Amino acid sequence: MRLKAVIRYDGVHFSGYQVQPNKRTVQAEIEKVLFKMHKNKPVRITASGRTDQGVHAVGQVIHFDTDLSIPTASWKRALNTMLPDDIYVNYVEEVSDQFHARFDVKEKEYRYFLHHGSDKDIFRRNYEYHSNKRLDVENMNKAAEQFVGTHDFTAFCAANSNVKGDKIRTVTHTAFIEDGDKLIFSIKGTGFLYNMVRIIVGTLVEVGLHKRSAEEIGEILTSKDRSKAGKTMPPQGLYLWKVVYSEKDK
């Protein structure tokens, strides 16, 4: 039986999602629990994608195969009882054996949380980026709109990335949502490159600080030159928010 689970995790104390030697990772913690549940039989989970050290998730999706005769409705409680406090299973459902958490993704949404123009909230330092200066949100939204569409995002991919194939990706939505001193950037697309969202936000913050114009975004995309874009934002403000699949993939 193949199960699909939607999970959330606090990335502060993880070295990212993917298993790494001698590191605490989300994948390792979940597989450790499944190992115990399956009486010391290894069970490998597959996720919609990796998240880096310090990055959080609200709607990460995984799948795994099991031969246990546990009712689907009981899996959520069974897993949450054994998982550490910084991982939580939102829900579990049975899917077809053809479902693949990574390859069947139709769209992903990431959100980046910022706090600007006021005193730093030290209790949120691991969950948002703080800017001492007020950001020009209208200008940032104007710049962000230029990312929508299918583009070569080489300039917005980490220079040390080992991405195979081209770096053409499709972004379907961008928007900054402002709530007082809090600012949330939402971006949706069919796929993202390594550090792509954090570099996009870093570039847009520079636009918001009037260090570059909104019109430069198109030029940076065309250049395919990483040095032309802004800095890579720190990981703590980034959240994998939602992963969407087609109905036929369930």
C-alpha positions in Angstrom: 0.0 0.0 0.0 1.3 3.5 -0.9 0.5 6.3 1.5 0.8 10.1 0.9 1.3 12.4 3.9 1.3 16.1 4.1 3.7 17.3 6.8 4.9 20.5 8.4 8.2 21.1 10.2 10.2 23.8 12.0 13.5 23.9 10.2 15.5 25.6 12.9 17.2 22.5 14.3 17.4 20.5 11.1 20.3 20.4 8.6 17.7 20.4 5.8 15.2 17.8 4.7 17.4 15.2 3.0 19.4 12.5 4.9 23.0 13.5 5.6 25.7 11.6 7.5 25.9 12.6 11.2 23.3 15.3 10.7 19.8 15.7 12.0 17.4 15.9 9.1 13.6 15.7 8.5 13.9 12.6 6.3 16.0 10.8 8.8 13.6 11.5 11.7 10.6 10.2 9.8 12.4 7.1 8.5 13.6 6.4 12.0 9.9 6.3 13.2 8.9 4.1 10.2 11.8 1.8 10.9 10.4 1.2 14.4 6.9 0.8 13.2 7.9 -1.8 10.7 9.9 -3.8 13.3 13.4 -2.7 12.2 12.6 -2.9 8.5 13.9 0.2 6.5 11.3 2.3 4.8 12.4 5.0 2.4 10.2 8.1 2.0 10.1 10.3 -1.0 9.3 14.0 -0.8 8.1 16.6 -3.3 11.6 18.2 -3.0 14.4 19.1 -0.6 14.5 22.1 1.7 17.7 23.5 3.0 19.0 24.0 6.6 16.8 26.4 8.4 14.0 26.4 5.9 10.5 25.5 7.2 7.5 23.7 5.7 3.8 24.0 6.1 2.7 21.7 3.3 5.6 19.3 2.4 4.3 16.1 0.8 5.9 12.7 1.1 5.0 9.2 0.0 6.1 5.7 1.2 5.1 2.1 0.8 4.0 0.0 3.7 2.8 -3.6 4.3 1.3 -2.8 7.7 -2.4 -3.4 8.2 -3.0 -0.1 10.0 -6.2 1.8 9.0 -5.4 4.9 7.0 -7.3 7.0 9.5 -4.9 5.8 12.3 -1.6 6.7 10.6 -1.7 10.4 11.5 -2.0 9.7 15.2 0.5 6.8 15.1 3.2 8.9 13.4 2.6 12.1 15.5 2.9 10.1 18.7 6.4 9.0 17.8 7.8 12.0 15.8 9.7 14.8 17.5 7.9 18.0 18.4 9.3 19.9 15.4 7.6 17.6 12.9 3.9 17.2 12.5 1.8 15.1 10.1 -1.2 17.1 8.9 -2.9 14.2 7.3 -2.3 10.8 5.6 -4.2 9.2 2.7 -3.9 6.1 0.6 -2.9 6.7 -3.1 -2.3 4.6 -6.1 1.0 2.8 -6.5 1.8 5.1 -9.5 1.6 8.3 -7.4 5.0 10.0 -6.9 5.5 12.8 -4.5 8.2 14.4 -6.6 7.6 13.6 -10.2 3.8 14.2 -10.1 4.0 17.8 -8.7 1.8 20.2 -10.7 2.7 23.4 -8.8 4.4 24.5 -5.6 4.0 27.6 -3.5 6.7 29.1 -1.4 6.3 32.0 1.0 8.9 34.2 2.4 8.2 36.2 5.6 9.7 39.6 6.3 9.4 42.2 9.0 10.3 45.8 8.1 10.5 49.3 9.4 10.3 48.7 13.1 12.2 47.1 16.0 13.4 43.6 15.5 11.2 40.9 17.1 13.8 38.6 18.6 11.2 35.9 19.2 10.7 35.7 15.4 14.4 35.8 14.4 14.3 32.1 13.3 11.1 32.5 11.3 11.4 35.8 9.4 13.8 38.3 7.9 14.1 41.7 9.5 14.8 44.9 7.6 15.5 48.1 9.7 14.3 50.2 6.8 10.7 50.3 5.4 10.4 48.6 2.0 8.6 50.1 -1.0 6.0 47.3 -1.4 4.3 48.8 -4.4 7.7 48.9 -6.3 8.5 45.4 -5.2 5.2 44.1 -6.5 5.8 45.9 -9.8 9.2 44.1 -10.1 7.9 40.8 -8.9 5.3 40.7 -11.8 8.2 40.3 -14.2 9.0 36.9 -12.9 5.6 35.5 -14.0 5.9 33.4 -17.1 8.4 30.9 -18.5 12.0 32.2 -18.3 15.6 31.0 -18.0 16.3 31.6 -14.3 20.1 31.0 -14.5 20.7 34.4 -12.9 18.5 33.4 -10.0 20.1 30.0 -9.3 23.0 29.4 -6.9 26.3 29.6 -8.7 27.4 26.3 -7.1 24.3 24.4 -8.2 24.7 21.1 -10.0 21.4 21.3 -11.7 21.2 18.9 -14.7 19.6 20.2 -17.9 18.4 23.7 -18.6 17.3 26.3 -16.0 14.0 27.2 -17.6 11.2 27.3 -15.1 7.6 28.6 -15.1 6.4 31.0 -12.4 2.6 31.3 -12.3 2.0 33.8 -9.5 3.9 36.4 -7.4 2.6 38.8 -4.8 3.6 40.7 -1.6 0.9 40.7 1.1 1.4 43.5 3.6 0.0 43.5 7.2 1.4 46.4 9.2 5.1 45.8 9.6 4.8 42.2 8.4 5.3 41.3 4.7 4.7 38.0 3.1 6.0 37.2 -0.4 4.1 34.4 -2.2 5.4 32.7 -5.3 4.0 29.8 -7.2 5.5 27.8 -10.0 5.9 24.4 -11.7 9.4 24.0 -10.3 12.2 25.9 -8.6 16.0 25.9 -8.9 18.4 25.8 -5.9 18.1 29.0 -3.9 15.9 30.5 -6.6 13.2 31.9 -4.3 15.7 33.3 -1.8 17.7 35.0 -4.6 14.5 36.4 -6.1 13.5 37.8 -2.7 17.0 39.2 -2.2 16.7 41.1 -5.5 13.2 42.3 -4.7 14.4 43.6 -1.3 17.0 45.7 -3.1 14.2 47.1 -5.3 12.2 47.9 -2.1 15.2 49.8 -0.7 15.6 51.7 -4.0 19.0 50.2 -4.6 17.9 49.0 -8.0 14.8 49.7 -10.2 11.9 47.4 -10.9 12.7 47.6 -14.6 16.0 45.8 -14.1 14.4 42.4 -13.5 14.0 41.7 -17.2 17.6 42.6 -17.9 18.8 40.3 -15.1 16.8 37.4 -16.4 18.1 38.0 -20.0 21.7 38.2 -18.7 21.7 34.7 -17.2 24.4 36.1 -14.9 24.1 35.2 -11.2 26.3 38.3 -10.2 23.6 40.6 -11.7 21.0 39.5 -9.2 20.7 40.3 -5.5 22.0 38.5 -2.5 20.6 35.1 -1.4 18.3 35.8 1.5 18.8 33.8 4.8 16.8 30.6 5.1 14.7 31.2 8.2 12.1 33.4 6.3 11.4 30.7 3.7 8.5 28.2 4.0 7.4 25.5 1.6 3.8 26.4 1.8 1.8 24.1 -0.5 2.3 21.4 -3.1 -0.4 20.8 -5.7 -1.1 17.6 -7.6 -3.5 16.7 -10.4 -6.5 14.6 -9.5 -5.3 11.8 -11.7 -2.1 11.5 -9.7 -3.9 10.6 -6.5 
